[in-house]
Amino acid sequence: MDTGKVKSMKCTKHSSSYWLAKKENDDLQRIYGVSFPSEKEMKEWTKIQEEIARRDHRKIGMDQKLFEFNEVAAGSPFFFPNGTILYNKL
């Protein structure tokens, strides 16, 4: 693998934890990122990611008060009356 082809890179997220999940152990860092052969390609990717976030159906549904999510059942939406009507029509 040749890192010389990487001309642009972006860190997308990071997280930390303790080695073997024990507080007395060393802190570990995980870094997620993407790289591109040109700055132009990174800008195009960033623009696409912003558009994807803007069109996220989970955010739109909550903004329109069709449903909400709750930690009781994290993957399941709790429908409001208008959301239930729309879901049943579909």
PyMOL commands that place a pseudoatom at each C-alpha (Angstrom):
pseudoatom trace, name=CA, resn=MET, resi=1, chain=A, elem=C, hetatm=0, pos=[0.000, 0.000, 0.000]
pseudoatom trace, name=CA, resn=ASP, resi=2, chain=A, elem=C, hetatm=0, pos=[1.338, 3.432, -0.935]
pseudoatom trace, name=CA, resn=THR, resi=3, chain=A, elem=C, hetatm=0, pos=[0.270, 6.403, 1.194]
pseudoatom trace, name=CA, resn=GLY, resi=4, chain=A, elem=C, hetatm=0, pos=[1.873, 8.738, -1.321]
pseudoatom trace, name=CA, resn=LYS, resi=5, chain=A, elem=C, hetatm=0, pos=[-1.378, 8.682, -3.309]
pseudoatom trace, name=CA, resn=VAL, resi=6, chain=A, elem=C, hetatm=0, pos=[-3.327, 10.177, -0.401]
pseudoatom trace, name=CA, resn=LYS, resi=7, chain=A, elem=C, hetatm=0, pos=[-3.628, 13.906, -1.054]
pseudoatom trace, name=CA, resn=SER, resi=8, chain=A, elem=C, hetatm=0, pos=[-6.622, 14.685, 1.140]
pseudoatom trace, name=CA, resn=MET, resi=9, chain=A, elem=C, hetatm=0, pos=[-8.086, 13.040, 4.219]
pseudoatom trace, name=CA, resn=LYS, resi=10, chain=A, elem=C, hetatm=0, pos=[-10.843, 13.697, 6.728]
pseudoatom trace, name=CA, resn=CYS, resi=11, chain=A, elem=C, hetatm=0, pos=[-11.535, 12.353, 10.210]
pseudoatom trace, name=CA, resn=THR, resi=12, chain=A, elem=C, hetatm=0, pos=[-15.203, 11.314, 10.308]
pseudoatom trace, name=CA, resn=LYS, resi=13, chain=A, elem=C, hetatm=0, pos=[-15.521, 10.301, 13.984]
pseudoatom trace, name=CA, resn=HIS, resi=14, chain=A, elem=C, hetatm=0, pos=[-13.577, 9.038, 16.964]
pseudoatom trace, name=CA, resn=SER, resi=15, chain=A, elem=C, hetatm=0, pos=[-14.195, 7.092, 20.145]
pseudoatom trace, name=CA, resn=SER, resi=16, chain=A, elem=C, hetatm=0, pos=[-12.300, 5.964, 23.190]
pseudoatom trace, name=CA, resn=SER, resi=17, chain=A, elem=C, hetatm=0, pos=[-12.414, 3.045, 25.585]
pseudoatom trace, name=CA, resn=TYR, resi=18, chain=A, elem=C, hetatm=0, pos=[-10.273, 1.332, 28.164]
pseudoatom trace, name=CA, resn=TRP, resi=19, chain=A, elem=C, hetatm=0, pos=[-8.171, -1.714, 27.342]
pseudoatom trace, name=CA, resn=LEU, resi=20, chain=A, elem=C, hetatm=0, pos=[-10.244, -4.791, 28.236]
pseudoatom trace, name=CA, resn=ALA, resi=21, chain=A, elem=C, hetatm=0, pos=[-12.993, -2.423, 29.488]
pseudoatom trace, name=CA, resn=LYS, resi=22, chain=A, elem=C, hetatm=0, pos=[-11.191, -1.832, 32.801]
pseudoatom trace, name=CA, resn=LYS, resi=23, chain=A, elem=C, hetatm=0, pos=[-10.797, 1.731, 34.022]
pseudoatom trace, name=CA, resn=GLU, resi=24, chain=A, elem=C, hetatm=0, pos=[-7.341, 1.092, 35.491]
pseudoatom trace, name=CA, resn=ASN, resi=25, chain=A, elem=C, hetatm=0, pos=[-5.997, 0.078, 32.041]
pseudoatom trace, name=CA, resn=ASP, resi=26, chain=A, elem=C, hetatm=0, pos=[-4.712, 2.375, 29.307]
pseudoatom trace, name=CA, resn=ASP, resi=27, chain=A, elem=C, hetatm=0, pos=[-7.100, 4.534, 27.316]
pseudoatom trace, name=CA, resn=LEU, resi=28, chain=A, elem=C, hetatm=0, pos=[-7.473, 3.495, 23.662]
pseudoatom trace, name=CA, resn=GLN, resi=29, chain=A, elem=C, hetatm=0, pos=[-8.496, 5.754, 20.792]
pseudoatom trace, name=CA, resn=ARG, resi=30, chain=A, elem=C, hetatm=0, pos=[-10.274, 4.667, 17.618]
pseudoatom trace, name=CA, resn=ILE, resi=31, chain=A, elem=C, hetatm=0, pos=[-10.262, 7.090, 14.702]
pseudoatom trace, name=CA, resn=TYR, resi=32, chain=A, elem=C, hetatm=0, pos=[-12.465, 6.695, 11.628]
pseudoatom trace, name=CA, resn=GLY, resi=33, chain=A, elem=C, hetatm=0, pos=[-11.669, 8.533, 8.446]
pseudoatom trace, name=CA, resn=VAL, resi=34, chain=A, elem=C, hetatm=0, pos=[-11.594, 8.582, 4.676]
pseudoatom trace, name=CA, resn=SER, resi=35, chain=A, elem=C, hetatm=0, pos=[-8.898, 9.551, 2.217]
pseudoatom trace, name=CA, resn=PHE, resi=36, chain=A, elem=C, hetatm=0, pos=[-8.984, 10.788, -1.354]
pseudoatom trace, name=CA, resn=PRO, resi=37, chain=A, elem=C, hetatm=0, pos=[-6.476, 11.176, -4.170]
pseudoatom trace, name=CA, resn=SER, resi=38, chain=A, elem=C, hetatm=0, pos=[-7.494, 14.850, -4.586]
pseudoatom trace, name=CA, resn=GLU, resi=39, chain=A, elem=C, hetatm=0, pos=[-9.000, 17.747, -2.626]
pseudoatom trace, name=CA, resn=LYS, resi=40, chain=A, elem=C, hetatm=0, pos=[-11.773, 18.048, -5.241]
pseudoatom trace, name=CA, resn=GLU, resi=41, chain=A, elem=C, hetatm=0, pos=[-12.968, 14.484, -4.627]
pseudoatom trace, name=CA, resn=MET, resi=42, chain=A, elem=C, hetatm=0, pos=[-13.044, 15.087, -0.869]
pseudoatom trace, name=CA, resn=LYS, resi=43, chain=A, elem=C, hetatm=0, pos=[-15.185, 18.218, -1.343]
pseudoatom trace, name=CA, resn=GLU, resi=44, chain=A, elem=C, hetatm=0, pos=[-17.596, 16.277, -3.591]
pseudoatom trace, name=CA, resn=TRP, resi=45, chain=A, elem=C, hetatm=0, pos=[-17.849, 13.482, -0.989]
pseudoatom trace, name=CA, resn=THR, resi=46, chain=A, elem=C, hetatm=0, pos=[-18.440, 16.004, 1.806]
pseudoatom trace, name=CA, resn=LYS, resi=47, chain=A, elem=C, hetatm=0, pos=[-21.221, 17.654, -0.208]
pseudoatom trace, name=CA, resn=ILE, resi=48, chain=A, elem=C, hetatm=0, pos=[-22.890, 14.277, -0.820]
pseudoatom trace, name=CA, resn=GLN, resi=49, chain=A, elem=C, hetatm=0, pos=[-22.667, 13.382, 2.904]
pseudoatom trace, name=CA, resn=GLU, resi=50, chain=A, elem=C, hetatm=0, pos=[-24.314, 16.703, 3.850]
pseudoatom trace, name=CA, resn=GLU, resi=51, chain=A, elem=C, hetatm=0, pos=[-27.151, 16.005, 1.393]
pseudoatom trace, name=CA, resn=ILE, resi=52, chain=A, elem=C, hetatm=0, pos=[-27.605, 12.495, 2.802]
pseudoatom trace, name=CA, resn=ALA, resi=53, chain=A, elem=C, hetatm=0, pos=[-27.859, 13.918, 6.340]
pseudoatom trace, name=CA, resn=ARG, resi=54, chain=A, elem=C, hetatm=0, pos=[-30.372, 16.535, 5.174]
pseudoatom trace, name=CA, resn=ARG, resi=55, chain=A, elem=C, hetatm=0, pos=[-32.610, 13.848, 3.626]
pseudoatom trace, name=CA, resn=ASP, resi=56, chain=A, elem=C, hetatm=0, pos=[-32.428, 11.404, 6.566]
pseudoatom trace, name=CA, resn=HIS, resi=57, chain=A, elem=C, hetatm=0, pos=[-35.913, 9.904, 6.918]
pseudoatom trace, name=CA, resn=ARG, resi=58, chain=A, elem=C, hetatm=0, pos=[-35.490, 9.516, 10.684]
pseudoatom trace, name=CA, resn=LYS, resi=59, chain=A, elem=C, hetatm=0, pos=[-34.896, 13.244, 11.138]
pseudoatom trace, name=CA, resn=ILE, resi=60, chain=A, elem=C, hetatm=0, pos=[-37.651, 14.260, 8.693]
pseudoatom trace, name=CA, resn=GLY, resi=61, chain=A, elem=C, hetatm=0, pos=[-40.203, 11.969, 10.392]
pseudoatom trace, name=CA, resn=MET, resi=62, chain=A, elem=C, hetatm=0, pos=[-39.417, 13.402, 13.821]
pseudoatom trace, name=CA, resn=ASP, resi=63, chain=A, elem=C, hetatm=0, pos=[-39.482, 16.995, 12.491]
pseudoatom trace, name=CA, resn=GLN, resi=64, chain=A, elem=C, hetatm=0, pos=[-42.931, 16.350, 11.016]
pseudoatom trace, name=CA, resn=LYS, resi=65, chain=A, elem=C, hetatm=0, pos=[-44.047, 14.745, 14.302]
pseudoatom trace, name=CA, resn=LEU, resi=66, chain=A, elem=C, hetatm=0, pos=[-44.876, 11.412, 12.636]
pseudoatom trace, name=CA, resn=PHE, resi=67, chain=A, elem=C, hetatm=0, pos=[-42.871, 9.288, 15.090]
pseudoatom trace, name=CA, resn=GLU, resi=68, chain=A, elem=C, hetatm=0, pos=[-40.159, 9.363, 17.728]
pseudoatom trace, name=CA, resn=PHE, resi=69, chain=A, elem=C, hetatm=0, pos=[-37.488, 6.987, 18.971]
pseudoatom trace, name=CA, resn=ASN, resi=70, chain=A, elem=C, hetatm=0, pos=[-37.040, 5.960, 22.576]
pseudoatom trace, name=CA, resn=GLU, resi=71, chain=A, elem=C, hetatm=0, pos=[-34.230, 4.129, 24.365]
pseudoatom trace, name=CA, resn=VAL, resi=72, chain=A, elem=C, hetatm=0, pos=[-36.777, 1.530, 25.531]
pseudoatom trace, name=CA, resn=ALA, resi=73, chain=A, elem=C, hetatm=0, pos=[-36.728, 0.093, 21.990]
pseudoatom trace, name=CA, resn=ALA, resi=74, chain=A, elem=C, hetatm=0, pos=[-33.943, 1.971, 20.226]
pseudoatom trace, name=CA, resn=GLY, resi=75, chain=A, elem=C, hetatm=0, pos=[-34.550, 0.521, 16.762]
pseudoatom trace, name=CA, resn=SER, resi=76, chain=A, elem=C, hetatm=0, pos=[-38.333, 0.834, 16.736]
pseudoatom trace, name=CA, resn=PRO, resi=77, chain=A, elem=C, hetatm=0, pos=[-40.238, 4.039, 16.059]
pseudoatom trace, name=CA, resn=PHE, resi=78, chain=A, elem=C, hetatm=0, pos=[-43.186, 5.001, 18.263]
pseudoatom trace, name=CA, resn=PHE, resi=79, chain=A, elem=C, hetatm=0, pos=[-45.790, 6.390, 15.863]
pseudoatom trace, name=CA, resn=PHE, resi=80, chain=A, elem=C, hetatm=0, pos=[-47.914, 9.447, 16.594]
pseudoatom trace, name=CA, resn=PRO, resi=81, chain=A, elem=C, hetatm=0, pos=[-51.498, 9.506, 15.212]
pseudoatom trace, name=CA, resn=ASN, resi=82, chain=A, elem=C, hetatm=0, pos=[-50.580, 11.091, 11.847]
pseudoatom trace, name=CA, resn=GLY, resi=83, chain=A, elem=C, hetatm=0, pos=[-47.617, 8.738, 11.497]
pseudoatom trace, name=CA, resn=THR, resi=84, chain=A, elem=C, hetatm=0, pos=[-49.875, 5.743, 12.122]
pseudoatom trace, name=CA, resn=ILE, resi=85, chain=A, elem=C, hetatm=0, pos=[-52.334, 6.919, 9.457]
pseudoatom trace, name=CA, resn=LEU, resi=86, chain=A, elem=C, hetatm=0, pos=[-49.518, 7.368, 6.929]
pseudoatom trace, name=CA, resn=TYR, resi=87, chain=A, elem=C, hetatm=0, pos=[-47.948, 4.010, 7.828]
pseudoatom trace, name=CA, resn=ASN, resi=88, chain=A, elem=C, hetatm=0, pos=[-51.292, 2.197, 7.418]
pseudoatom trace, name=CA, resn=LYS, resi=89, chain=A, elem=C, hetatm=0, pos=[-51.922, 3.880, 4.043]
pseudoatom trace, name=CA, resn=LEU, resi=90, chain=A, elem=C, hetatm=0, pos=[-48.556, 2.742, 2.790]
for i in range(1, 90): cmd.bond("trace and resi %d" % i, "trace and resi %d" % (i + 1))
show_as sticks, trace
zoom trace
